[in-house]
Amino acid sequence: MKDKRMPLRLIILAAAVVLIVVGLFDNSFKDVWSKAVMICMECIGIG
């Protein structure tokens, strides 16, 4: 049963890597990072 799931795992891993690289080249990480910082600051009561 292990062998049947291995190709699916590799496809999902490859898709994740591709999407991360596309996000880095698109500068989307800046938007995500700024939103994450604001949420964290609001959670601890600073923002």
C-alpha positions as a Markdown table, in Angstrom:
| # | Residue | x | y | z |
|---|---|---|---|---|
| 1 | Met | 0.0 | 0.0 | 0.0 |
| 2 | Lys | 3.0 | 2.3 | 0.6 |
| 3 | Asp | 4.0 | 2.1 | -3.1 |
| 4 | Lys | 0.5 | 3.3 | -4.3 |
| 5 | Arg | 0.7 | 6.6 | -2.3 |
| 6 | Met | 4.3 | 7.5 | -3.2 |
| 7 | Pro | 3.5 | 9.0 | -6.7 |
| 8 | Leu | 0.7 | 11.1 | -5.2 |
| 9 | Arg | 3.0 | 12.4 | -2.5 |
| 10 | Leu | 5.6 | 13.3 | -5.1 |
| 11 | Ile | 3.1 | 15.2 | -7.2 |
| 12 | Ile | 1.8 | 17.1 | -4.2 |
| 13 | Leu | 5.4 | 18.0 | -3.1 |
| 14 | Ala | 6.3 | 19.1 | -6.7 |
| 15 | Ala | 3.1 | 21.3 | -6.8 |
| 16 | Ala | 3.9 | 22.8 | -3.5 |
| 17 | Val | 7.4 | 23.7 | -4.6 |
| 18 | Val | 6.2 | 25.2 | -7.8 |
| 19 | Leu | 3.6 | 27.3 | -6.1 |
| 20 | Ile | 6.2 | 28.5 | -3.5 |
| 21 | Val | 8.6 | 29.5 | -6.3 |
| 22 | Val | 5.8 | 31.3 | -8.2 |
| 23 | Gly | 4.8 | 33.2 | -5.0 |
| 24 | Leu | 8.4 | 34.3 | -4.4 |
| 25 | Phe | 8.8 | 35.6 | -8.0 |
| 26 | Asp | 5.4 | 37.3 | -7.7 |
| 27 | Asn | 6.4 | 39.1 | -4.4 |
| 28 | Ser | 3.2 | 37.7 | -2.8 |
| 29 | Phe | 5.2 | 36.7 | 0.2 |
| 30 | Lys | 5.4 | 40.4 | 1.2 |
| 31 | Asp | 1.6 | 40.6 | 1.4 |
| 32 | Val | 1.4 | 37.4 | 3.4 |
| 33 | Trp | 4.2 | 38.5 | 5.7 |
| 34 | Ser | 2.7 | 41.9 | 6.4 |
| 35 | Lys | -0.7 | 40.4 | 7.2 |
| 36 | Ala | 0.8 | 37.8 | 9.5 |
| 37 | Val | 2.8 | 40.5 | 11.4 |
| 38 | Met | -0.4 | 42.6 | 11.8 |
| 39 | Ile | -2.4 | 39.6 | 13.1 |
| 40 | Cys | 0.3 | 38.6 | 15.6 |
| 41 | Met | 0.6 | 42.2 | 16.8 |
| 42 | Glu | -3.2 | 42.3 | 17.3 |
| 43 | Cys | -3.2 | 39.0 | 19.2 |
| 44 | Ile | -0.7 | 40.2 | 21.8 |
| 45 | Gly | -2.3 | 43.7 | 22.0 |
| 46 | Ile | 0.4 | 45.8 | 20.4 |
| 47 | Gly | -1.3 | 46.7 | 17.1 |
